[in-house]
């Protein structure tokens, strides 16, 4: 009986010691960013992706997210969510007129671009070698399509220019016009931009 009390006493002391060691470590967890706020490489993203947008419903598609979330300084998106298109949504794409096949490329915006080319390039971390950004298209994304919305990941360009992460939301549509896969249609404009 005495041995049993000793075990209970030792157990209580060990438990108290363990809690004393773990509680300070756990208290810092609340201050750390949650996984959704971290980039692929564990570095913090800037901004968040809202859980709801008109015409879009939260969905899941790990493969699609993996195509878009890139490490710091590589472009793409940082924090990301997958959405299924439930009603036609107008998207805007600035592309390179010297590469007509890029008109229906992957990266789009929810809002009509404004400002200068340099401002748009910086807000969305688009390197000059990726696009001349001289044409604008506005198209509807077809219902049933899955897309990724994400905050902008940083990019370092071939000419040494670097763009930081930003809270600008980019939309990735899994288009591949050269393979005949296009999830947008009903395009209403194609104009010189800006």
C-alpha positions as CSV (number, residue, x, y, z in Angstrom):
1,X,0.0,0.0,0.0
2,X,2.9,2.3,0.9
3,X,4.5,1.6,-2.5
4,X,1.3,2.4,-4.3
5,X,1.1,5.8,-2.5
6,X,4.7,6.4,-3.5
7,X,4.0,5.7,-7.1
8,X,1.0,8.1,-7.0
9,X,3.1,10.8,-5.4
10,X,5.9,10.3,-7.9
11,X,3.4,10.3,-10.7
12,X,1.8,13.6,-9.5
13,X,5.3,15.2,-9.2
14,X,6.3,13.9,-12.7
15,X,3.1,15.3,-14.2
16,X,3.5,18.7,-12.5
17,X,7.1,18.8,-13.8
18,X,6.1,17.9,-17.3
19,X,3.3,20.6,-17.3
20,X,5.8,23.1,-16.0
21,X,8.1,22.3,-18.9
22,X,5.4,22.2,-21.6
23,X,3.3,25.2,-20.7
24,X,5.9,27.9,-21.5
25,X,6.6,26.2,-24.9
26,X,2.9,26.0,-25.7
27,X,2.2,29.7,-24.8
28,X,4.3,30.8,-27.8
29,X,2.2,28.8,-30.2
30,X,-0.6,31.3,-30.2
31,X,1.8,34.0,-31.5
32,X,3.1,31.9,-34.4
33,X,1.3,32.2,-37.8
34,X,-1.0,29.3,-38.6
35,X,0.0,27.0,-41.5
36,X,-2.4,28.8,-44.0
37,X,-0.4,32.0,-43.3
38,X,2.9,30.4,-44.1
39,X,4.4,29.9,-47.5
40,X,5.6,26.6,-49.0
41,X,9.0,27.2,-47.3
42,X,7.6,28.1,-43.9
43,X,8.1,31.8,-44.3
44,X,5.2,34.1,-43.5
45,X,2.8,35.3,-46.3
46,X,1.5,38.8,-46.5
47,X,-2.3,39.0,-46.3
48,X,-4.9,36.2,-46.4
49,X,-7.4,34.7,-48.8
50,X,-11.0,35.3,-47.8
51,X,-13.1,32.1,-47.5
52,X,-15.9,33.5,-49.6
53,X,-16.3,35.3,-53.0
54,X,-19.3,35.8,-55.1
55,X,-19.7,32.9,-57.6
56,X,-17.0,30.9,-55.8
57,X,-17.3,28.1,-53.3
58,X,-14.5,26.7,-51.2
59,X,-13.2,23.4,-52.6
60,X,-10.1,21.2,-52.4
61,X,-7.6,20.1,-55.0
62,X,-4.1,19.5,-53.6
63,X,-2.6,19.1,-57.1
64,X,-3.9,22.5,-58.2
65,X,-2.6,24.2,-55.1
66,X,0.8,22.5,-55.5
67,X,1.1,24.0,-59.1
68,X,0.6,27.5,-57.8
69,X,2.3,27.8,-54.4
70,X,6.0,28.4,-54.9
71,X,8.9,29.1,-52.5
72,X,9.9,32.6,-51.6
73,X,11.3,34.6,-54.6
74,X,10.0,32.2,-57.2
75,X,6.7,33.9,-58.0
76,X,3.2,32.2,-57.9
77,X,1.2,32.5,-54.8
78,X,2.0,32.2,-51.1
79,X,-1.2,31.7,-49.1
80,X,-3.8,29.9,-51.3
81,X,-7.3,28.4,-51.3
82,X,-9.1,26.4,-53.9
83,X,-12.5,27.4,-55.1
84,X,-15.1,25.8,-57.4
85,X,-16.8,28.3,-59.7
86,X,-20.6,28.2,-59.1
87,X,-21.7,31.0,-61.3
88,X,-20.0,33.0,-64.1
89,X,-17.3,35.3,-62.7
90,X,-15.6,37.9,-64.8
91,X,-11.8,37.8,-64.6
92,X,-9.1,40.1,-66.0
93,X,-5.8,39.1,-67.6
94,X,-3.0,41.3,-68.6
95,X,-0.8,39.4,-71.1
96,X,1.9,39.8,-73.8
97,X,0.6,40.6,-77.3
98,X,3.7,39.2,-78.9
99,X,2.7,35.8,-77.5
100,X,-1.0,35.4,-78.5
101,X,-1.3,32.0,-76.9
102,X,-0.8,33.7,-73.5
103,X,-4.1,35.5,-73.8
104,X,-5.8,32.6,-72.1
105,X,-3.0,31.8,-69.7
106,X,-3.2,30.8,-66.1
107,X,-2.9,34.0,-64.0
108,X,-5.9,36.3,-63.7
109,X,-7.3,39.0,-61.4
110,X,-10.7,39.5,-59.9
111,X,-10.6,43.3,-60.4
112,X,-9.9,45.3,-63.5
113,X,-6.2,46.3,-63.4
114,X,-5.6,50.0,-62.9
115,X,-2.5,52.2,-62.4
116,X,0.7,51.9,-64.3
117,X,2.3,48.8,-65.7
118,X,5.1,49.1,-63.1
119,X,2.6,49.3,-60.3
120,X,0.7,46.3,-61.6
121,X,4.0,44.3,-62.1
122,X,5.1,45.1,-58.5
123,X,1.7,44.4,-56.9
124,X,1.6,40.9,-58.5
125,X,5.4,40.2,-58.7
126,X,5.5,39.7,-62.4
127,X,9.0,39.7,-63.8
128,X,9.6,41.5,-67.2
129,X,10.8,38.3,-68.8
130,X,7.5,36.6,-68.0
131,X,5.3,39.1,-69.8
132,X,5.3,42.5,-71.5
133,X,1.9,43.2,-69.9
134,X,0.6,45.2,-72.9
135,X,-2.9,43.7,-73.5
136,X,-5.9,43.3,-71.4
137,X,-8.6,40.6,-71.7
138,X,-11.8,40.3,-69.7
139,X,-13.5,36.9,-69.7
140,X,-15.9,34.8,-67.7
141,X,-14.7,31.7,-65.9
142,X,-17.0,28.7,-66.6
143,X,-19.0,27.2,-63.7
144,X,-17.6,23.9,-62.5
145,X,-14.0,25.0,-63.0
146,X,-11.7,24.8,-60.0
147,X,-9.4,27.8,-59.4
148,X,-6.8,28.9,-56.9
149,X,-6.9,32.3,-55.2
150,X,-3.8,33.3,-53.4
151,X,-1.7,36.2,-52.1
152,X,1.2,37.1,-54.2
153,X,4.5,35.3,-53.5
154,X,7.8,37.3,-53.9
155,X,9.9,37.0,-57.1
156,X,13.5,37.7,-58.1
157,X,13.8,38.4,-61.8
158,X,16.5,37.6,-64.3
159,X,17.6,41.3,-64.4
160,X,18.0,41.3,-60.6
161,X,14.8,43.1,-59.9
162,X,13.0,41.7,-56.9
163,X,9.4,42.1,-55.9
164,X,8.3,41.4,-52.3
165,X,5.3,39.3,-51.2
166,X,2.0,41.3,-51.2
167,X,-1.6,40.9,-50.2
168,X,-2.7,41.2,-53.9
169,X,-5.0,38.3,-54.7
170,X,-4.2,36.4,-57.9
171,X,-6.4,33.9,-59.5
172,X,-5.0,30.8,-61.1
173,X,-7.1,29.2,-63.8
174,X,-5.7,25.8,-65.1
175,X,-5.8,26.9,-68.8
176,X,-3.4,25.5,-71.4
177,X,-4.5,27.1,-74.7
178,X,-1.8,25.3,-76.6
179,X,-3.3,22.0,-75.5
180,X,-6.9,23.2,-76.1
181,X,-7.8,23.5,-72.4
182,X,-9.5,26.8,-71.8
183,X,-11.9,27.4,-68.9
184,X,-12.8,30.9,-69.8
185,X,-15.1,32.3,-72.5
186,X,-17.6,35.0,-73.3
187,X,-14.7,37.5,-73.5
188,X,-15.9,41.0,-73.8
189,X,-12.8,43.0,-74.5
190,X,-9.2,42.8,-75.6
191,X,-7.5,46.2,-75.5
192,X,-4.1,47.7,-75.4
193,X,-3.1,48.2,-71.8
194,X,-2.5,50.3,-69.8
